[in-house]
Amino acid sequence: MNKKDKNVLLSRTVPSRQKQVQEYLEGRSPGTMQRYAPDAHADAQEGWVETDQTVQELVHWRQEATT
């Protein structure tokens, strides 16, 4: 991501999240997805790829969160 794109992203981010976004863009923060799916990885063809176990854990978490 080039500097112009980063600035556009930051300008569209609510002020309370701008520091977190800046840290993420500079590679110093794992980001939200890695917090919830630490074994997931980015793939150029498929996007964000989680293991079956992670998917099941997220499904369970989501079901519990809605009750």
C-alpha positions as CSV (number, residue, x, y, z in Angstrom):
1,M,0.0,0.0,0.0
2,N,1.5,3.3,-1.0
3,K,1.6,6.4,1.2
4,K,-1.4,8.1,-0.6
5,D,-3.6,5.0,0.0
6,K,-2.5,4.8,3.6
7,N,-3.5,8.4,4.1
8,V,-6.9,7.8,2.5
9,L,-7.5,4.9,4.8
10,L,-6.5,6.9,7.8
11,S,-8.8,9.7,6.8
12,R,-11.7,7.3,6.6
13,T,-10.9,5.8,10.0
14,V,-12.6,7.1,13.1
15,P,-10.2,9.1,15.3
16,S,-10.3,6.6,18.1
17,R,-9.0,3.9,15.8
18,Q,-6.4,5.9,13.8
19,K,-3.5,5.0,16.0
20,Q,-4.4,1.3,15.8
21,V,-4.7,1.5,12.0
22,Q,-1.3,3.3,11.7
23,E,0.4,0.6,13.8
24,Y,-1.2,-2.1,11.7
25,L,-0.1,-0.5,8.4
26,E,3.4,-0.3,9.7
27,G,3.4,-4.0,10.7
28,R,3.6,-3.4,14.4
29,S,0.2,-4.8,15.2
30,P,-1.3,-8.2,14.4
31,G,-4.7,-6.8,13.5
32,T,-8.1,-7.9,14.5
33,M,-8.2,-11.1,12.4
34,Q,-5.1,-12.5,13.9
35,R,-6.5,-11.9,17.4
36,Y,-9.5,-14.0,16.6
37,A,-7.8,-16.5,14.2
38,P,-4.1,-16.6,15.1
39,D,-3.4,-19.6,12.9
40,A,-5.0,-17.9,9.8
41,H,-2.9,-16.6,7.0
42,A,-3.2,-14.3,4.0
43,D,-3.3,-15.9,0.6
44,A,-3.0,-13.9,-2.7
45,Q,-5.6,-16.1,-4.4
46,E,-8.1,-16.9,-1.6
47,G,-7.7,-13.9,0.7
48,W,-7.8,-14.6,4.5
49,V,-7.6,-18.4,5.1
50,E,-8.5,-20.0,8.4
51,T,-8.2,-23.6,9.4
52,D,-11.3,-25.7,9.9
53,Q,-10.7,-25.7,13.7
54,T,-10.6,-21.9,13.7
55,V,-13.8,-21.7,11.7
56,Q,-15.6,-24.0,14.1
57,E,-14.3,-22.0,17.1
58,L,-15.5,-18.8,15.5
59,V,-18.9,-20.3,14.8
60,H,-19.2,-21.5,18.4
61,W,-18.2,-18.1,19.7
62,R,-20.7,-16.3,17.4
63,Q,-23.5,-18.6,18.5
64,E,-22.7,-18.0,22.1
65,A,-22.5,-14.2,21.6
66,T,-26.0,-14.1,20.2
67,T,-27.7,-15.8,23.1
